[in-house]
Amino acid sequence: MKCIVAVAVLATVLGTLPARAAPPAPVEAGKVFVGPQGELVSVVPLAPREQKKFLLRIQGTGSVLDNLVLPYTLKDWSSPSTLRHNYTTQWHGKDYSPLITVGKNTELHFPGGPGNGIAVQYDEARSQKLKPEEVYAQHQQQTQSGQLAKLMAFDRKAEETIHDTAYAEALQALNTTCGTSVAGAIDWTTIPEPVLKSQKIARYCASPLTALKALCEVSDEARTTVKARLKQMDCRFGATLEPALQGDRFVWTTTPEASQQEKAATRYFKKHL
């Protein structure tokens, strides 16, 4: 009986104690930038500011970035005469910088938006009303749900598909111009992940396709030759630029280090086709 009473008294005492407050969010006052069509970018620094870590929330663009609160690092290339920095995150395993400042101009870039971005301006009134703790809470919720990790992780298969599609489009353009039915593929076994993350694979692989298309545009003889000689055009990566004609199959071994690749392909075709 005494034990029961003691427990009841302890519960009563604990119930009168004030609840422990949650630790404050590690954020500082932020800034809001506004675009011409109501686009918003909330920039919230994480403490300590010296680490140059930020949260950015983009809204109103109609893109996949809307309402995501991703973690960013401020990369600063400013000189004594010019302010130059951007906020960089990971998007599908690659560096992505949607907010860029050069001098007095700040641009917002987002998937599906204009190639050169849109101009955004600092908004003092919106900045004063911004609640950085709410932005942080949204970031925490998206982190805990796994949403951000999925978007930030590298998806090799999806990345390959993007380049395969671009390569197929270049092949179709070649076939339309040359009156051919040439097939082709990218040999992904020759392309390691760091190269796939950092390089525009389809651009390098399409160089010989663009070169042949240009030859067909100006020469009936080229169209006849391509139609008679080529059935397959494949691309692979290697240490050096090495085009090779193997029967009716052309293999384009390319490398990001080689310059003027389309011209090199043109010279090869003129000599070997």
C-alpha positions as CSV (number, residue, x, y, z in Angstrom):
1,M,0.0,0.0,0.0
2,K,2.8,2.4,0.9
3,C,4.5,1.6,-2.5
4,I,1.3,2.5,-4.4
5,V,1.0,5.8,-2.5
6,A,4.6,6.6,-3.2
7,V,4.2,6.0,-6.9
8,A,1.1,8.1,-7.0
9,V,2.9,11.0,-5.2
10,L,5.9,10.7,-7.6
11,A,3.6,10.8,-10.6
12,T,1.8,13.9,-9.2
13,V,5.2,15.7,-8.7
14,L,6.5,14.8,-12.1
15,G,3.2,16.0,-13.6
16,T,3.8,19.5,-12.1
17,L,7.3,19.8,-13.6
18,P,7.5,21.9,-16.7
19,A,8.0,19.9,-20.0
20,R,11.6,20.0,-21.3
21,A,11.7,22.3,-24.3
22,A,12.9,21.0,-27.6
23,P,16.3,22.2,-28.6
24,P,16.2,25.2,-30.9
25,A,16.5,24.6,-34.6
26,P,20.1,25.2,-35.7
27,V,19.2,28.0,-38.2
28,E,19.7,31.7,-38.5
29,A,17.7,34.4,-40.1
30,G,17.3,33.8,-43.8
31,K,16.6,35.6,-47.1
32,V,13.9,35.4,-49.7
33,F,14.4,36.0,-53.4
34,V,11.5,36.6,-55.8
35,G,11.2,35.9,-59.5
36,P,9.1,37.7,-62.2
37,Q,6.3,35.1,-62.1
38,G,6.1,34.7,-58.3
39,E,9.0,32.2,-58.0
40,L,10.3,32.1,-54.5
41,V,13.7,31.0,-53.1
42,S,14.1,30.9,-49.3
43,V,17.7,30.7,-48.2
44,V,18.3,29.7,-44.6
45,P,21.8,29.4,-43.1
46,L,22.6,26.6,-40.8
47,A,24.6,27.4,-37.7
48,P,27.5,27.8,-37.4
49,R,27.5,30.0,-40.5
50,E,31.2,29.5,-41.0
51,Q,30.5,26.0,-42.3
52,K,28.7,27.6,-45.3
53,K,25.8,25.1,-45.0
54,F,22.3,26.2,-46.1
55,L,18.8,25.0,-46.7
56,L,17.0,26.3,-49.8
57,R,13.3,26.0,-50.4
58,I,12.2,26.7,-54.0
59,Q,8.6,27.4,-54.7
60,G,6.4,28.5,-57.6
61,T,8.5,27.2,-60.5
62,G,6.2,24.3,-61.4
63,S,9.3,22.0,-61.4
64,V,10.3,19.0,-59.4
65,L,12.2,21.2,-57.1
66,D,9.1,23.0,-55.7
67,N,8.7,22.7,-51.9
68,L,11.8,20.5,-51.5
69,V,14.1,21.7,-48.7
70,L,17.5,20.3,-49.8
71,P,20.8,20.8,-48.0
72,Y,23.2,23.1,-49.9
73,T,26.9,24.2,-49.6
74,L,27.8,27.7,-50.5
75,K,30.7,27.7,-53.1
76,D,32.4,31.0,-53.3
77,W,34.6,32.1,-56.2
78,S,34.4,35.8,-55.4
79,S,37.3,38.2,-56.3
80,P,38.0,41.5,-54.7
81,S,36.1,43.2,-57.6
82,T,33.2,40.7,-58.2
83,L,30.9,38.7,-56.0
84,R,30.5,35.2,-57.4
85,H,29.0,32.2,-55.6
86,N,26.4,29.5,-55.9
87,Y,24.5,27.1,-53.7
88,T,25.2,23.5,-54.6
89,T,23.4,20.3,-53.6
90,Q,23.3,16.7,-54.9
91,W,20.6,15.9,-57.4
92,H,20.5,12.3,-58.5
93,G,24.1,11.9,-57.4
94,K,25.5,15.0,-59.2
95,D,26.3,18.5,-58.2
96,Y,23.4,20.8,-58.9
97,S,23.4,24.6,-58.4
98,P,20.0,26.2,-58.8
99,L,20.9,29.6,-57.3
100,I,23.8,31.5,-58.7
101,T,25.0,35.0,-58.0
102,V,27.5,37.0,-60.2
103,G,28.0,40.6,-59.2
104,K,24.6,42.2,-58.5
105,N,22.7,39.6,-60.5
106,T,21.2,36.4,-59.0
107,E,19.7,33.7,-61.2
108,L,17.5,30.8,-60.4
109,H,17.8,27.6,-62.5
110,F,15.4,24.7,-62.3
111,P,14.6,21.6,-64.4
112,G,12.4,22.6,-67.4
113,G,13.2,26.3,-66.9
114,P,15.1,28.6,-69.3
115,G,18.6,27.5,-70.1
116,N,20.1,30.8,-68.8
117,G,17.8,30.8,-65.7
118,I,15.6,33.6,-64.5
119,A,16.5,36.7,-62.6
120,V,15.4,36.9,-59.0
121,Q,15.6,39.8,-56.6
122,Y,16.1,40.0,-52.8
123,D,12.8,40.8,-51.1
124,E,13.2,42.6,-47.8
125,A,9.6,42.3,-46.7
126,R,9.3,38.6,-47.4
127,S,12.7,38.0,-45.7
128,Q,11.5,39.6,-42.5
129,K,8.4,37.4,-42.5
130,L,10.4,34.2,-43.2
131,K,10.4,31.7,-40.4
132,P,13.6,29.7,-40.7
133,E,12.4,27.2,-38.0
134,E,9.5,26.2,-40.3
135,V,11.9,25.7,-43.2
136,Y,14.1,23.5,-41.0
137,A,11.1,21.5,-39.7
138,Q,10.1,20.8,-43.3
139,H,13.6,19.7,-44.1
140,Q,13.6,17.4,-41.1
141,Q,10.3,15.8,-42.2
142,Q,11.5,15.2,-45.8
143,T,14.8,13.8,-44.5
144,Q,13.1,11.4,-42.1
145,S,10.7,10.2,-44.7
146,G,13.6,9.3,-47.0
147,Q,12.3,11.6,-49.7
148,L,15.5,13.6,-50.0
149,A,17.8,10.7,-49.9
150,K,16.0,9.1,-52.8
151,L,16.3,12.3,-54.9
152,M,19.9,13.0,-54.0
153,A,21.2,9.4,-54.6
154,F,22.7,8.5,-58.0
155,D,20.5,6.5,-60.2
156,R,22.8,5.0,-62.8
157,K,20.1,3.3,-64.8
158,A,18.0,6.5,-65.1
159,E,21.1,8.4,-66.1
160,E,22.0,5.9,-68.8
161,T,18.4,6.1,-70.2
162,I,18.8,9.9,-70.6
163,H,21.9,9.4,-72.7
164,D,20.5,6.4,-74.6
165,T,17.6,8.5,-75.6
166,A,19.7,11.4,-76.8
167,Y,22.0,9.0,-78.8
168,A,18.9,7.4,-80.4
169,E,17.7,10.8,-81.4
170,A,21.0,11.6,-83.0
171,L,20.9,8.3,-84.9
172,Q,17.4,9.1,-86.1
173,A,18.6,12.4,-87.4
174,L,21.4,10.7,-89.2
175,N,19.1,8.1,-90.8
176,T,16.6,10.7,-91.9
177,T,19.3,12.8,-93.6
178,C,21.3,9.9,-95.1
179,G,18.3,7.7,-96.0
180,T,19.8,4.9,-94.0
181,S,18.6,2.5,-91.2
182,V,21.8,2.5,-89.1
183,A,21.5,1.1,-85.6
184,G,23.7,1.8,-82.6
185,A,24.3,1.7,-78.9
186,I,26.5,3.1,-76.1
187,D,28.7,0.5,-74.5
188,W,28.0,1.3,-70.8
189,T,30.5,-1.3,-69.5
190,T,33.3,1.1,-70.6
191,I,31.9,4.1,-68.7
192,P,32.7,4.1,-64.9
193,E,30.4,6.0,-62.6
194,P,32.6,9.0,-62.0
195,V,32.7,9.6,-65.7
196,L,29.0,9.2,-66.1
197,K,28.4,11.7,-63.2
198,S,30.7,14.3,-64.6
199,Q,30.5,14.1,-68.4
200,K,27.9,14.6,-71.1
201,I,28.2,11.1,-72.5
202,A,25.7,11.5,-75.4
203,R,27.5,14.6,-76.6
204,Y,30.8,12.8,-77.1
205,C,29.1,9.7,-78.5
206,A,27.1,11.7,-81.1
207,S,30.1,13.4,-82.7
208,P,30.5,10.9,-85.5
209,L,26.8,10.8,-86.1
210,T,26.7,14.6,-86.5
211,A,29.7,14.4,-88.7
212,L,28.1,11.9,-91.1
213,K,24.8,13.8,-91.1
214,A,26.7,16.9,-92.2
215,L,28.4,15.0,-95.0
216,C,25.1,13.6,-96.3
217,E,23.6,17.1,-96.3
218,V,26.1,18.3,-98.9
219,S,26.9,15.2,-100.9
220,D,24.9,12.6,-102.8
221,E,28.0,10.4,-102.9
222,A,28.2,10.5,-99.1
223,R,24.6,9.4,-98.8
224,T,25.2,6.5,-101.2
225,T,28.4,5.5,-99.4
226,V,26.9,5.6,-95.9
227,K,23.9,3.6,-97.1
228,A,26.2,0.9,-98.6
229,R,28.9,0.7,-96.0
230,L,27.3,1.2,-92.5
231,K,24.8,-0.8,-90.6
232,Q,25.9,-0.2,-87.0
233,M,27.5,2.7,-85.1
234,D,28.5,2.1,-81.5
235,C,30.1,4.2,-78.9
236,R,32.5,3.3,-76.1
237,F,34.9,5.2,-73.8
238,G,38.6,4.6,-73.7
239,A,42.0,6.3,-73.0
240,T,42.3,8.0,-76.4
241,L,40.2,8.9,-79.4
242,E,40.1,5.8,-81.6
243,P,37.6,5.5,-84.5
244,A,37.5,2.1,-86.1
245,L,35.6,0.7,-89.1
246,Q,35.0,-3.1,-88.6
247,G,33.2,-4.3,-91.7
248,D,29.8,-2.6,-91.7
249,R,30.2,-1.6,-88.1
250,F,31.8,1.6,-86.9
251,V,33.1,1.8,-83.3
252,W,33.7,5.2,-81.9
253,T,36.1,5.1,-78.9
254,T,36.0,8.5,-77.3
255,T,37.4,10.3,-74.3
256,P,36.5,13.7,-72.7
257,E,40.2,14.7,-73.1
258,A,40.0,14.8,-76.9
259,S,39.2,18.1,-78.6
260,Q,37.4,18.8,-81.9
261,Q,35.9,15.4,-82.0
262,E,33.4,16.1,-84.8
263,K,36.2,17.3,-87.0
264,A,38.3,14.2,-86.2
265,A,35.3,12.0,-87.1
266,T,34.8,13.8,-90.4
267,R,38.5,13.3,-91.4
268,Y,38.2,9.6,-90.6
269,F,35.1,9.1,-92.7
270,K,36.6,11.0,-95.7
271,K,39.6,8.7,-95.5
272,H,38.2,5.3,-94.7
273,L,34.6,5.2,-96.0
